[in-house]
Amino acid sequence: MEILEINYINFRNLIDGNIKFFPKLNLFFGKNGQGKTSILEAVYFNATGKSFRTSKASEAIKYGTNKMGVYLLYKDNISQKSLTVKFNENKKEYYYNNKKISYDEFYGKLNIVTYIPEDIILITGSPSIRRTFFDGEIAQANNEYFQDLKNYNKLLKIRNKYLKEEKTNTPEYSIYEEEFIKFGAKVIKKRLEYVQKISIILNLNYRKLFDDKKELSLNYECQLGNVKKMEIEEIKNLFKEKIQKNFSLEKRYGFSLCGPQKDDFLFILNGHEAKSTASQGEKKSIIFSLKLSEIDMVIREKKENPVLLIDDISSYFDSNRKESILNYLEKRNIQVLLSSTGKLGIASNDFYIESGEVQYGREIK
């Protein structure tokens, strides 16, 4: 995939405008606070309908206005296509080739992989942060998983409501619970399959780019126990047993204690959990290796190259790691949009950003 251009109106501090991108490396550089990150955010927002900086879309609207819009033109292996996201009065609208569609239809049309400084929280943060991240990544390349997860979360809310209201003896509850177990097992199985595939690629990327003397893996910690070699029916049976065992506690607390909403993903470096043993430099390298592995997974699953966004690369890595990353990116046949406070000495097409305005071929004053 390749983004051809983007148009944006009332987005952050950017002056309304249009950017035409180049097929490989696109560098947005300038002093801090000028709008470099906002450009990458606008691209991500246009591709996913979400921001990587805030959970509230209203915070991305330019001060003094009450609506915004982004329009993106891209091409895949077949043809040129367009995506539009409009936000007005706390309501989003999604368009594909100028036709209004639902978010379910919109998500995953254009595959984007991002690397931002805040991503370190994927190691240091809570399990819910990791679940949200990996669910999003799996769903981006697998619409079936997107639907399974959506159904499971809906059923989880219904089941919790029945538990809280003490209505677990009704026929309706039994029907919902059967579906709850079915979709929960599907989510667990697809997570397992994803982790087994990406963990191998993750280790290869880490050793190739950063440290060939260490082994890195990603583990899926399922609350049900060791389900690595189980088929879907075995997972369903184990899930059902776990529910029955904890049912009295669930009725007491009024919410579900079992299921994939309790699971975690752990990074293991040389046999130890990275969260507690890895250095800051190692943690940054782990996350970057993960992002590159996501690219490989999208290519494997969708037979398309995703677009890579990297924010603030010059201040986030030391010189050795940065050089290794830039050399790697120059060799890959993928489109990259990255930001930096200065030029990087690579074969990139450079855009200078000042006061929210994008200028091609300028230098920092």
C-alpha positions as CSV (number, residue, x, y, z in Angstrom):
1,M,0.0,0.0,0.0
2,E,1.1,3.6,-0.6
3,I,-0.5,6.8,0.5
4,L,-0.5,9.3,-2.3
5,E,-1.9,12.4,-0.6
6,I,-3.8,13.8,2.4
7,N,-6.0,16.8,2.8
8,Y,-6.9,18.1,6.2
9,I,-9.2,20.8,7.6
10,N,-9.1,22.1,11.2
11,F,-6.7,19.4,12.4
12,R,-4.7,20.4,15.5
13,N,-2.4,23.4,14.8
14,L,-2.0,22.6,11.1
15,I,-2.8,25.1,8.5
16,D,-5.4,23.6,6.3
17,G,-3.7,22.0,3.4
18,N,-2.6,19.1,1.2
19,I,0.5,16.9,1.2
20,K,1.6,14.7,-1.6
21,F,3.7,11.8,-0.4
22,F,6.6,9.9,-2.0
23,P,6.7,6.1,-2.3
24,K,9.5,5.4,0.2
25,L,10.9,7.6,2.9
26,N,9.1,10.9,3.8
27,L,10.8,13.0,6.5
28,F,8.9,15.8,8.3
29,F,11.5,17.9,10.2
30,G,11.5,21.2,12.1
31,K,11.7,22.6,15.6
32,N,9.5,21.2,18.4
33,G,5.9,22.3,18.6
34,Q,5.6,23.1,14.9
35,G,3.2,20.3,13.8
36,K,5.3,17.4,12.8
37,T,3.6,14.9,15.0
38,S,0.2,16.4,14.0
39,I,0.8,15.4,10.4
40,L,1.5,11.8,11.4
41,E,-1.5,11.9,13.7
42,A,-3.7,13.2,10.8
43,V,-2.6,10.2,8.6
44,Y,-3.3,7.7,11.4
45,F,-6.7,9.3,12.2
46,N,-7.6,9.2,8.5
47,A,-6.7,5.5,8.3
48,T,-8.1,4.2,11.6
49,G,-10.7,6.8,12.7
50,K,-8.7,7.2,15.9
51,S,-5.8,9.2,17.3
52,F,-2.6,7.8,18.7
53,R,-2.4,10.8,21.1
54,T,-5.8,11.0,22.7
55,S,-8.9,8.9,23.1
56,K,-11.1,12.0,22.5
57,A,-11.3,13.1,18.9
58,S,-12.6,16.5,20.0
59,E,-9.1,17.3,21.3
60,A,-7.7,17.0,17.8
61,I,-10.0,19.8,16.5
62,K,-8.2,23.2,15.9
63,Y,-8.9,25.6,18.7
64,G,-11.9,27.9,18.0
65,T,-13.6,25.5,15.5
66,N,-16.1,22.8,16.1
67,K,-15.5,20.3,13.2
68,M,-12.7,18.8,11.3
69,G,-12.1,16.5,8.3
70,V,-9.4,14.5,6.7
71,Y,-9.3,13.0,3.2
72,L,-6.7,10.5,2.1
73,L,-5.9,9.0,-1.3
74,Y,-4.0,5.8,-1.5
75,K,-3.4,2.8,-3.7
76,D,-3.1,-0.9,-3.1
77,N,-2.3,-3.8,-5.5
78,I,-5.5,-3.2,-7.4
79,S,-6.3,0.5,-7.8
80,Q,-6.5,4.0,-6.2
81,K,-8.9,4.4,-3.3
82,S,-9.9,7.1,-0.9
83,L,-10.8,7.4,2.8
84,T,-12.5,10.3,4.5
85,V,-13.2,10.9,8.2
86,K,-15.4,13.8,9.3
87,F,-15.9,14.8,12.9
88,N,-18.7,17.2,13.9
89,E,-20.5,17.7,17.2
90,N,-19.0,14.5,18.7
91,K,-20.0,12.4,15.8
92,K,-17.7,10.7,13.3
93,E,-18.6,9.8,9.7
94,Y,-16.6,7.4,7.6
95,Y,-16.3,7.3,3.8
96,Y,-14.7,4.8,1.4
97,N,-14.4,6.0,-2.2
98,N,-16.8,8.8,-1.3
99,K,-19.5,6.4,-0.1
100,K,-20.6,6.6,3.6
101,I,-19.9,3.4,5.4
102,S,-19.9,2.0,9.0
103,Y,-16.8,1.9,11.1
104,D,-16.8,-1.9,10.9
105,E,-16.5,-1.6,7.1
106,F,-14.0,1.2,7.4
107,Y,-11.4,-0.3,9.8
108,G,-8.6,-2.2,8.1
109,K,-9.0,-0.7,4.6
110,L,-5.6,0.9,4.9
111,N,-3.1,-0.8,7.2
112,I,-0.9,1.5,9.3
113,V,1.8,0.6,11.7
114,T,3.0,3.4,14.2
115,Y,6.0,3.8,16.3
116,I,5.8,6.7,18.9
117,P,7.8,7.4,22.1
118,E,4.8,6.6,24.2
119,D,4.8,3.0,22.9
120,I,7.2,2.0,25.7
121,I,4.0,1.6,27.8
122,L,3.3,-1.6,25.9
123,I,6.0,-3.1,28.1
124,T,5.7,-1.1,31.3
125,G,2.0,-0.5,31.4
126,S,-1.0,-2.6,32.5
127,P,-2.3,-5.8,30.8
128,S,-5.3,-3.8,29.5
129,I,-3.0,-1.6,27.4
130,R,-1.4,-4.6,25.9
131,R,-4.7,-6.3,25.2
132,T,-6.1,-3.2,23.5
133,F,-2.9,-2.9,21.4
134,F,-2.7,-6.5,20.2
135,D,-6.5,-6.7,19.6
136,G,-6.2,-3.7,17.4
137,E,-3.3,-5.2,15.5
138,I,-4.9,-8.6,14.9
139,A,-8.2,-7.0,13.9
140,Q,-6.5,-4.7,11.4
141,A,-5.4,-7.6,9.3
142,N,-8.2,-10.0,10.2
143,N,-11.8,-8.8,9.9
144,E,-13.1,-12.1,11.3
145,Y,-11.2,-11.5,14.5
146,F,-12.6,-7.9,14.6
147,Q,-16.1,-9.3,14.5
148,D,-15.5,-12.1,17.0
149,L,-14.0,-9.6,19.5
150,K,-16.8,-7.2,19.0
151,N,-19.4,-10.0,19.6
152,Y,-17.5,-11.2,22.7
153,N,-17.3,-7.7,24.2
154,K,-21.0,-7.2,23.6
155,L,-21.8,-10.5,25.3
156,L,-19.5,-9.7,28.2
157,K,-21.5,-6.6,28.9
158,I,-24.8,-8.5,28.7
159,R,-23.5,-11.3,31.0
160,N,-22.2,-8.8,33.5
161,K,-25.6,-7.1,33.6
162,Y,-27.3,-10.5,34.3
163,L,-24.8,-11.3,37.0
164,K,-25.3,-7.9,38.6
165,E,-29.1,-8.1,38.5
166,E,-29.0,-11.7,39.8
167,K,-30.9,-13.0,36.7
168,T,-28.7,-16.0,36.0
169,N,-31.6,-18.6,36.3
170,T,-33.4,-17.4,33.2
171,P,-33.4,-19.2,29.8
172,E,-32.0,-16.0,28.2
173,Y,-29.0,-16.1,30.4
174,S,-28.1,-19.7,29.3
175,I,-28.3,-18.7,25.7
176,Y,-26.1,-15.6,26.2
177,E,-23.6,-17.7,28.2
178,E,-23.3,-20.3,25.5
179,E,-22.5,-17.6,23.0
180,F,-20.2,-15.9,25.5
181,I,-18.1,-19.1,25.7
182,K,-18.1,-19.7,22.0
183,F,-16.8,-16.2,21.0
184,G,-14.4,-16.1,24.0
185,A,-12.8,-19.3,22.8
186,K,-12.6,-17.9,19.2
187,V,-10.8,-14.8,20.5
188,I,-8.4,-16.9,22.6
189,K,-7.6,-19.2,19.7
190,K,-6.9,-16.4,17.2
191,R,-4.7,-14.6,19.7
192,L,-2.7,-17.8,20.2
193,E,-2.2,-18.2,16.5
194,Y,-1.1,-14.6,16.1
195,V,1.4,-14.8,19.0
196,Q,2.9,-18.0,17.7
197,K,3.5,-16.5,14.3
198,I,4.7,-13.0,15.4
199,S,7.0,-14.3,18.2
200,I,9.3,-16.0,15.7
201,I,9.5,-12.9,13.5
202,L,10.0,-10.7,16.6
203,N,13.0,-12.6,17.7
204,L,14.6,-12.5,14.2
205,N,14.1,-8.7,13.9
206,Y,15.5,-8.0,17.3
207,R,18.6,-10.2,16.8
208,K,19.1,-8.7,13.3
209,L,18.8,-5.1,14.3
210,F,19.9,-4.8,17.9
211,D,21.5,-7.8,19.6
212,D,22.2,-11.2,18.0
213,K,23.3,-12.7,21.3
214,K,19.8,-12.5,23.0
215,E,16.6,-14.3,22.4
216,L,13.2,-12.4,22.5
217,S,9.8,-13.9,22.5
218,L,6.2,-12.9,23.0
219,N,4.1,-15.0,25.3
220,Y,0.3,-15.1,25.5
221,E,-0.7,-15.5,29.2
222,C,-4.2,-17.0,29.1
223,Q,-6.1,-17.0,32.4
224,L,-7.6,-20.4,31.6
225,G,-4.1,-22.0,31.8
226,N,-1.9,-23.6,29.3
227,V,-4.0,-23.6,26.1
228,K,-1.1,-23.4,23.5
229,K,-1.8,-26.8,21.9
230,M,-5.5,-26.9,22.4
231,E,-8.1,-26.9,19.6
232,I,-11.1,-24.6,19.7
233,E,-13.4,-27.2,21.3
234,E,-10.9,-27.9,24.0
235,I,-10.7,-24.2,24.8
236,K,-14.5,-24.0,24.9
237,N,-14.7,-26.9,27.4
238,L,-12.0,-25.5,29.6
239,F,-13.6,-22.0,29.5
240,K,-16.9,-23.6,30.5
241,E,-15.3,-25.5,33.4
242,K,-13.6,-22.3,34.6
243,I,-16.9,-20.5,34.6
244,Q,-18.6,-23.2,36.6
245,K,-15.8,-23.3,39.1
246,N,-15.9,-19.5,39.7
247,F,-19.7,-19.0,39.3
248,S,-20.5,-18.4,43.0
249,L,-17.8,-15.7,43.1
250,E,-19.1,-14.1,39.9
251,K,-22.6,-13.9,41.3
252,R,-21.2,-12.4,44.5
253,Y,-19.1,-9.7,42.7
254,G,-21.6,-9.1,39.9
255,F,-19.2,-9.4,37.0
256,S,-17.3,-12.0,34.9
257,L,-14.1,-13.3,36.4
258,C,-13.1,-15.5,33.5
259,G,-12.3,-14.9,29.8
260,P,-9.9,-13.2,27.4
261,Q,-10.6,-9.8,29.0
262,K,-8.3,-11.1,31.8
263,D,-5.4,-12.3,29.7
264,D,-2.0,-10.7,29.1
265,F,0.9,-10.6,26.6
266,L,4.4,-10.7,28.0
267,F,7.7,-9.9,26.3
268,I,10.5,-12.3,27.4
269,L,14.1,-11.3,26.8
270,N,16.7,-14.1,27.5
271,G,14.3,-16.0,29.7
272,H,13.2,-13.0,31.8
273,E,10.2,-10.7,31.6
274,A,11.3,-7.5,29.9
275,K,9.1,-5.3,32.1
276,S,11.3,-5.9,35.1
277,T,14.7,-6.8,33.8
278,A,15.3,-5.0,30.4
279,S,17.1,-1.7,30.2
280,Q,15.4,1.4,28.7
281,G,17.4,1.0,25.5
282,E,16.4,-2.7,25.3
283,K,12.7,-1.9,25.9
284,K,12.8,0.7,23.1
285,S,14.5,-1.9,20.8
286,I,11.9,-4.5,21.7
287,I,9.0,-2.3,20.8
288,F,10.6,-1.2,17.5
289,S,11.2,-4.9,16.7
290,L,7.6,-5.5,17.4
291,K,6.5,-2.8,15.0
292,L,8.6,-4.2,12.3
293,S,7.1,-7.6,13.0
294,E,3.7,-6.2,12.6
295,I,4.6,-5.1,9.1
296,D,5.7,-8.6,8.3
297,M,2.5,-10.0,9.7
298,V,0.3,-7.7,7.6
299,I,2.3,-8.6,4.5
300,R,1.8,-12.3,5.3
301,E,-1.9,-12.0,6.1
302,K,-3.1,-9.4,3.5
303,K,-0.3,-9.6,0.8
304,E,0.0,-5.9,1.1
305,N,2.7,-3.6,2.5
306,P,1.4,-1.4,5.3
307,V,2.6,2.2,5.8
308,L,4.9,2.8,8.7
309,L,4.7,6.0,10.8
310,I,7.7,6.9,13.2
311,D,7.5,9.9,15.4
312,D,10.5,11.7,16.9
313,I,13.1,9.2,15.9
314,S,16.1,11.6,16.4
315,S,15.5,12.1,20.2
316,Y,14.2,8.6,21.0
317,F,17.2,6.4,20.0
318,D,20.9,6.7,20.7
319,S,23.1,7.1,17.6
320,N,23.9,3.4,17.2
321,R,20.3,2.2,17.3
322,K,19.1,5.0,15.1
323,E,21.7,4.2,12.5
324,S,20.7,0.6,12.5
325,I,17.1,1.4,12.1
326,L,17.6,3.9,9.3
327,N,19.8,1.5,7.4
328,Y,17.1,-1.1,7.7
329,L,14.3,1.3,6.5
330,E,16.3,2.4,3.4
331,K,16.5,-1.3,2.3
332,R,12.8,-2.2,2.9
333,N,10.3,-1.7,0.1
334,I,7.7,0.1,2.3
335,Q,6.5,3.6,2.6
336,V,7.7,5.4,5.7
337,L,6.5,8.7,7.2
338,L,8.8,9.9,10.0
339,S,9.4,13.0,12.0
340,S,12.6,14.5,13.4
341,T,14.0,17.8,14.7
342,G,16.6,17.7,11.9
343,K,17.6,15.9,8.7
344,L,18.8,12.3,9.1
345,G,21.3,11.9,6.3
346,I,19.3,9.3,4.5
347,A,17.8,9.0,1.0
348,S,14.5,10.6,2.0
349,N,12.1,13.2,0.6
350,D,12.1,16.0,3.2
351,F,9.3,18.4,4.3
352,Y,10.1,21.3,6.5
353,I,7.4,22.2,9.1
354,E,7.0,25.6,10.7
355,S,3.9,27.0,12.5
356,G,1.7,24.2,11.1
357,E,2.7,24.8,7.5
358,V,4.4,22.2,5.3
359,Q,7.1,23.3,2.9
360,Y,9.1,21.1,0.6
361,G,12.8,21.5,0.4
362,R,13.3,24.0,3.2
363,E,16.0,24.1,5.9
364,I,15.7,24.9,9.6
365,K,16.6,28.6,10.1
